[in-house]
Amino acid sequence: YPCVVTCPCLWFQALKLRAEDKHCLITRSKCFLKLGDTENSLKDAEASLQIDGTFSEGLYQKAETLYTMGDFEFALVFYHRGRRLRPDLHKFQLGINKAEEAIINCIGNPSSVKLESKEELCFVSRQAELRRKKDNQKQQNKPKDQKDQKQTKKQSPKTEQQLLGQLYADKAYLEKLLKDEDLMQISTRQGIKVVDLVLSGISYLNDRRDFWQQQKPIYARVYERKLLRQGRMQDKKQKPSDIARSIAKNMEDIELALARGSAEESCRKAEHMLKKIQAWSENEVPNKNELIGNLHSCIGNAQLAMGQMEAALHSHKMDLDCAREHSLTDAVSRALDNIGHVYARIGKFQQAINTWEEKIPLAQSSLEKAWLFHEIGRCYLELDKAEEAQDYGQKSLQSADEEGDVEWQLHATVLVAQAQVKLKDYQSAIMNFERALEKAKLVPSEAAQNGIIA
């Protein structure tokens, strides 16, 4: 599995089998980015967006690649585009925060610059242009060794050590190896000279140094340390950007706790966060209503995991009321989905059907429709309404075919076959079970194969 994550070669083969698959392109882009090949990473991210301009993973990967390349302004543009499309994904807000911070660190805080007299500015700009021309002429007339001395002075060991951190020792070691002339002449079994490998490593570390210099220059780090020493960060009123970062971090912690199986911890953190958000003004938190709904959803999911069905239903209904009140379409879809799940878990299948059927017009992709139709069909099967179950199973299969998702093709085919058994259409049921068996071999799922055979 680690090889699959970091090796783009396997994804080249996958794309040969399934050309122009946006998910494969994004995975390969991530591989390239891990290997430091930002050019190919950016190409794959852009290729996925040519296939689907609203593909959120493509937007995020392009933004991440641009950020790694040091192109913070364009990265910020794509983080914002992704957040507009998928406001529920907190990684876009985190991207916006880090890109804005990197830009400010590069150019300084705009509030510290005051422009007043236009006439004086024109005069100053003319004088600056003249000085620049003179400096260029002087630079051309300077001896080459003086230029080299200036460059050496600019990148002092102390500055490099601050920028590279623990990697500074690696760079010092590689530079020490360069002095060993005998070692540098040796070649590896593949025919690559050691000197080329060492120079490549030093070049990479220099690129990292320049990137970190842009992202957070030394003067920004010194200023931050000064603020921390003087205690200004605690005395000052919390800024909106700080609040946004704090919220994004807390939301990640809430979701991570639930993913780890710590439902009680997730619920407790979400309830605490909800009280804090309700106390803040809309000026401090522009998307306050959206966050309140999202937190009700998180609390409901944690309560469901703890088996507190009535409490979970109440929380998800709170999310739905908030979404409808403020016309948040994506949040309405999310709430209806969760309410349907709770109804299905407690055996209220007709209420689950009614809720999910209300969600159908809000489904945004064929894959979403595939599982939605499947869940509705499964509820009809539980109610012994085999004809309706078969109809929704076929709709689910059609949507899964459109998406090309083998796993949902398997689920839908099994549902259709089970409905046909209840309808006593045994010949059709056998044919569909045989088709499902072939799908189970492709997934592959041994448990599914054994169940279908049985």
C-alpha positions in Angstrom: 0.0 0.0 0.0 2.8 2.6 0.7 4.2 1.9 -2.7 0.8 2.6 -4.3 0.6 5.9 -2.5 4.0 7.2 -3.6 4.5 5.4 -6.9 2.9 7.1 -10.0 3.9 4.2 -12.3 0.9 2.1 -11.1 -1.5 5.0 -11.8 0.0 5.2 -15.3 -1.2 1.6 -15.8 -4.6 2.4 -14.3 -5.1 5.3 -16.7 -4.3 3.1 -19.6 -7.1 0.8 -18.6 -9.5 3.6 -17.8 -8.4 6.7 -19.8 -9.3 10.2 -18.5 -10.4 9.0 -15.0 -10.3 12.1 -12.9 -9.8 10.1 -9.6 -6.8 8.3 -11.1 -5.3 11.6 -12.3 -5.7 13.2 -8.8 -4.1 10.2 -7.1 -1.2 10.2 -9.5 -0.9 14.0 -9.0 -0.5 13.4 -5.3 2.2 10.8 -6.0 4.1 13.3 -8.1 3.8 16.0 -5.4 5.2 13.6 -2.7 8.1 12.9 -5.0 8.7 16.7 -5.4 7.7 16.6 -9.1 5.4 19.7 -9.0 5.3 20.2 -12.8 3.7 16.8 -13.5 1.6 17.1 -10.3 0.1 20.4 -11.7 -0.5 18.8 -15.1 -2.5 16.0 -13.7 -4.5 18.3 -11.5 -5.3 20.5 -14.4 -6.2 17.5 -16.6 -8.8 16.4 -14.0 -10.4 19.8 -14.0 -10.6 19.7 -17.8 -12.7 16.6 -17.4 -14.8 18.1 -14.6 -14.5 21.8 -13.9 -16.4 21.4 -10.6 -14.3 18.5 -9.3 -13.4 19.6 -5.7 -10.5 17.2 -5.3 -9.0 18.6 -8.5 -9.3 22.2 -7.3 -7.7 21.3 -4.0 -4.9 19.3 -5.5 -4.1 22.2 -8.0 -4.1 24.7 -5.0 -1.8 22.4 -3.0 0.6 22.0 -5.9 0.7 25.8 -6.6 1.3 26.4 -2.9 4.2 24.0 -2.8 5.6 25.7 -5.9 5.5 29.0 -3.9 2.8 30.5 -6.1 0.7 31.5 -3.2 -1.6 34.0 -4.9 -2.8 31.5 -7.5 -3.1 28.8 -4.8 -5.4 31.2 -2.9 -7.6 31.6 -5.9 -8.2 27.9 -6.2 -8.6 27.4 -2.5 -11.4 30.0 -2.7 -13.0 28.3 -5.7 -13.0 25.0 -3.9 -14.6 26.5 -0.8 -17.4 28.1 -2.8 -18.2 24.7 -4.3 -17.7 22.7 -1.1 -18.1 24.9 2.0 -18.5 21.7 4.1 -14.8 20.7 3.4 -12.7 22.4 6.0 -9.4 21.7 4.2 -10.2 24.6 1.7 -10.5 27.0 4.6 -7.2 25.8 6.0 -5.7 26.3 2.6 -7.0 29.9 2.4 -5.6 30.6 5.9 -2.1 29.3 5.1 -1.9 30.9 1.7 -3.0 34.3 3.1 -0.4 34.0 5.9 2.3 33.1 3.3 1.4 36.1 1.1 1.5 38.5 4.1 4.9 37.1 5.2 6.3 37.7 1.7 5.0 41.3 1.1 4.4 42.5 4.7 1.2 43.6 6.3 -0.7 46.1 4.0 -1.9 48.1 7.0 1.7 49.2 7.8 1.9 51.0 4.4 0.5 54.6 4.2 0.3 56.4 0.9 -0.6 60.1 1.0 0.5 62.7 -1.5 0.1 61.7 -5.2 2.6 64.4 -6.4 5.3 63.2 -4.0 4.7 59.6 -5.0 5.2 60.5 -8.7 8.5 62.2 -7.8 9.6 59.4 -5.6 8.8 56.8 -8.3 10.8 58.8 -10.9 13.8 59.0 -8.5 13.5 55.3 -7.7 13.6 54.5 -11.4 16.7 56.6 -11.9 18.4 55.0 -8.9 17.5 51.5 -10.3 19.1 52.3 -13.6 22.3 53.6 -11.9 22.4 50.5 -9.7 22.1 48.2 -12.7 24.9 50.0 -14.5 27.1 49.7 -11.3 26.2 46.0 -11.0 27.3 45.3 -14.6 30.6 47.1 -14.0 31.3 45.2 -10.7 33.9 42.4 -10.8 32.4 38.9 -10.8 34.1 38.0 -7.5 32.3 40.9 -5.7 28.9 39.6 -6.9 29.8 36.1 -5.6 30.8 37.6 -2.2 27.5 39.4 -2.0 25.5 36.2 -2.7 27.6 34.3 -0.1 26.9 37.0 2.5 23.2 37.0 1.7 22.8 33.2 2.6 24.7 33.1 5.8 25.0 29.7 7.7 22.9 31.2 10.6 20.1 32.2 8.2 20.2 28.8 6.5 20.1 27.0 9.8 17.0 28.9 10.8 15.3 28.2 7.5 16.2 24.5 7.1 16.0 23.5 10.7 16.9 19.8 11.2 17.7 19.5 7.4 20.6 21.9 7.8 22.8 19.1 9.2 22.0 17.0 6.1 23.0 19.9 3.8 26.3 20.4 5.8 27.0 16.6 5.4 26.4 16.7 1.7 28.7 19.7 1.2 31.4 17.9 3.2 31.1 14.9 0.9 31.7 17.2 -2.1 35.3 17.8 -0.8 36.1 14.1 -1.1 37.3 14.0 -4.7 37.9 10.2 -4.8 34.3 9.5 -3.6 32.8 11.9 -6.1 34.3 10.0 -9.0 32.6 6.7 -8.0 29.5 5.6 -9.9 26.6 3.5 -8.7 25.5 0.2 -10.2 23.0 2.1 -12.3 25.8 4.2 -13.8 24.9 7.4 -11.8 27.9 9.4 -10.5 27.9 10.1 -6.7 28.7 13.7 -7.4 25.5 14.0 -9.4 23.5 12.5 -6.5 25.1 14.8 -4.0 24.5 17.9 -6.1 20.9 16.9 -6.7 20.4 16.6 -2.9 22.0 20.0 -2.3 19.8 21.6 -5.0 16.7 20.1 -3.5 17.6 21.5 0.0 18.3 24.9 -1.6 14.8 24.9 -3.2 13.3 24.0 0.2 15.2 26.8 1.8 14.0 29.3 -0.8 10.4 28.1 -0.4 10.4 28.4 3.4 12.1 31.9 3.0 9.1 32.9 0.9 6.5 31.2 3.1 7.7 32.5 6.4 10.8 34.8 6.1 13.2 35.4 9.0 11.8 38.8 9.8 8.3 37.3 10.2 9.6 34.7 12.6 11.5 37.2 14.7 8.4 39.4 14.8 6.2 36.5 16.0 8.7 35.6 18.7 8.7 39.2 19.8 4.9 39.3 20.0 4.9 36.0 22.1 7.5 37.4 24.5 5.6 40.6 25.1 2.3 38.7 25.5 0.5 40.8 22.8 -1.2 37.8 21.3 -3.1 37.2 24.6 -3.9 40.9 25.2 -5.2 41.7 21.7 -8.7 40.9 20.7 -8.9 37.7 18.6 -8.9 38.5 14.9 -11.4 36.9 12.4 -8.5 35.0 10.8 -7.5 33.6 14.1 -11.1 32.6 14.9 -11.4 30.9 11.4 -8.2 28.9 12.1 -9.4 28.0 15.5 -12.8 26.8 14.2 -11.2 24.8 11.4 -8.9 23.1 13.8 -11.7 22.3 16.2 -13.9 20.9 13.4 -11.1 18.6 12.3 -10.6 17.4 15.9 -14.4 16.7 16.2 -14.4 14.7 12.9 -11.2 12.9 13.8 -12.4 11.8 17.2 -15.6 10.3 15.6 -13.5 8.5 12.9 -11.3 7.0 15.6 -14.3 5.6 17.3 -14.4 8.1 20.2 -18.0 9.2 19.8 -18.3 10.6 23.3 -15.3 12.8 22.9 -16.5 14.0 19.5 -20.0 14.8 20.9 -18.5 16.7 23.9 -16.2 18.8 21.7 -19.0 19.6 19.3 -21.3 20.7 22.0 -18.6 22.9 23.5 -17.8 24.4 20.1 -21.5 25.0 19.4 -21.8 27.2 22.6 -18.7 29.2 21.6 -20.0 29.8 18.1 -23.4 30.9 19.3 -21.7 33.5 21.5 -19.8 35.1 18.6 -21.2 37.7 16.3 -21.7 37.3 12.6 -18.9 39.9 12.0 -16.4 37.6 13.8 -17.8 34.4 12.1 -19.4 35.3 8.7 -20.6 31.7 8.1 -22.0 31.3 11.6 -25.4 29.8 10.6 -23.7 27.2 8.4 -21.3 26.2 11.2 -24.2 25.9 13.7 -26.0 23.5 11.4 -22.8 21.6 10.8 -22.2 21.2 14.5 -25.7 19.9 15.1 -24.9 17.3 12.3 -21.7 16.3 14.1 -23.5 15.9 17.4 -26.2 13.8 15.7 -23.6 11.5 14.1 -21.8 11.0 17.4 -25.2 10.3 19.2 -26.0 7.8 16.5 -22.7 6.0 17.1 -23.4 5.9 20.8 -26.9 4.4 20.1 -28.8 7.5 21.3 -31.4 7.3 18.5 -33.9 9.9 19.7 -31.2 12.4 20.6 -29.6 11.9 17.2 -32.9 12.4 15.3 -33.5 15.6 17.3 -29.9 16.9 16.4 -30.3 16.2 12.7 -33.7 17.8 12.6 -32.1 20.9 14.2 -29.6 20.8 11.4 -32.4 20.6 8.8 -34.4 23.5 10.4 -31.2 25.7 10.4 -30.5 24.8 6.8 -34.0 25.5 5.5 -34.2 28.8 7.5 -31.0 30.1 5.8 -31.5 28.5 2.4 -28.4 26.2 2.6 -29.1 23.6 -0.1 -26.1 21.4 0.6 -26.9 21.4 4.3 -30.5 20.5 3.6 -29.3 17.5 1.6 -26.9 16.4 4.4 -29.6 16.7 7.1 -32.2 14.7 5.1 -29.5 12.0 4.5 -28.8 11.7 8.2 -32.4 11.7 9.3 -33.2 8.9 6.8 -30.3 6.8 8.3 -31.7 7.3 11.8 -35.2 6.3 10.8 -33.8 3.2 9.0 -31.7 2.2 12.1 -34.8 2.3 14.4 -37.0 0.4 11.9 -39.2 3.3 10.8 -38.7 2.4 7.1 -41.6 4.4 5.6 -40.3 7.6 7.3 -36.8 6.8 6.0 -38.2 6.4 2.5 -40.2 9.6 2.7 -37.1 11.5 3.9 -34.7 10.1 1.3 -37.3 10.6 -1.6 -37.3 14.3 -0.6 -33.5 14.3 -1.0 -33.5 12.8 -4.5 -33.7 16.2 -6.4 -30.8 17.5 -4.3 -28.4 14.6 -5.3 -25.5 16.1 -7.2 -23.8 13.0 -8.8 -24.7 9.6 -10.2 -22.8 7.9 -7.3 -24.8 9.8 -4.7 -28.0 8.7 -6.6 -26.8 5.1 -6.7 -26.5 4.7 -2.9 -29.6 6.8 -2.3 -31.8 4.6 -4.6 -30.3 1.5 -3.1 -31.1 2.6 0.5 -34.7 3.4 -0.5 -35.0 0.1 -2.3 -33.7 -1.7 0.7 -36.3 -0.1 2.9 -39.1 -1.1 0.5 -37.7 -4.7 0.7 -37.9 -4.6 4.5 -41.6 -3.5 4.1 -42.3 -6.5 1.8 -42.9 -4.2 -1.1 -40.9 -6.2 -3.6 -42.0 -4.4 -6.8 -40.9 -0.9 -5.5 -37.7 -2.5 -4.2 -37.0 -3.9 -7.6 -37.7 -0.6 -9.3 -35.3 1.3 -7.0 -32.7 -1.4 -7.3 -32.7 -1.0 -11.1 -32.5 2.8 -10.7 -29.5 2.3 -8.4 -27.9 0.0 -11.0 -28.4 2.5 -13.8 -26.8 5.3 -11.7 -23.9 3.0 -10.7 -23.3 2.1 -14.4 -23.2 5.9 -15.3 -20.5 6.4 -12.6 -18.7 3.1 -13.5 -18.6 2.1 -9.8 -18.3 -1.7 -9.5 -19.1 -1.8 -5.8 -22.4 -0.1 -6.1 -23.2 -2.1 -9.3 -22.8 -5.2 -7.0 -25.1 -3.8 -4.2 -27.8 -2.8 -6.7 -27.7 -6.1 -8.6 -28.0 -8.1 -5.3 -31.0 -5.9 -4.3 -32.8 -6.5 -7.6 -32.1 -10.3 -7.3 -33.5 -10.4 -3.7 -36.6 -8.4 -4.8 -37.1 -10.9 -7.7 -36.9 -13.8 -5.2 -39.8 -12.3 -3.2 -41.7 -11.8 -6.5 -41.0 -15.5 -7.3 -39.3 -14.6 -10.5 -36.6 -17.2 -9.8 -35.0 -17.4 -13.2 -34.3 -13.6 -13.3 -33.1 -13.8 -9.7 -30.6 -16.5 -10.6 -29.3 -14.5 -13.6 -28.9 -11.4 -11.4 -27.2 -13.3 -8.6 -24.7 -14.7 -11.2 -24.0 -11.1 -12.4 -23.5 -10.0 -8.8 -21.1 -12.9 -8.3 -19.0 -11.6 -11.2 -19.0 -8.1 -9.7 -18.0 -9.5 -6.3 -14.9 -11.1 -7.9 -14.0 -7.8 -9.4 -14.3 -5.8 -6.2 -12.9 -8.3 -4.8 -15.0 -9.4 -1.8 -14.8 -13.0 -0.6 -17.6 -12.4 2.0 -19.9 -11.1 -0.8 -19.0 -14.1 -3.0 -19.9 -16.5 -0.3 -23.1 -14.7 0.5 -24.2 -14.7 -3.1 -23.4 -18.4 -3.6 -25.4 -19.3 -0.5 
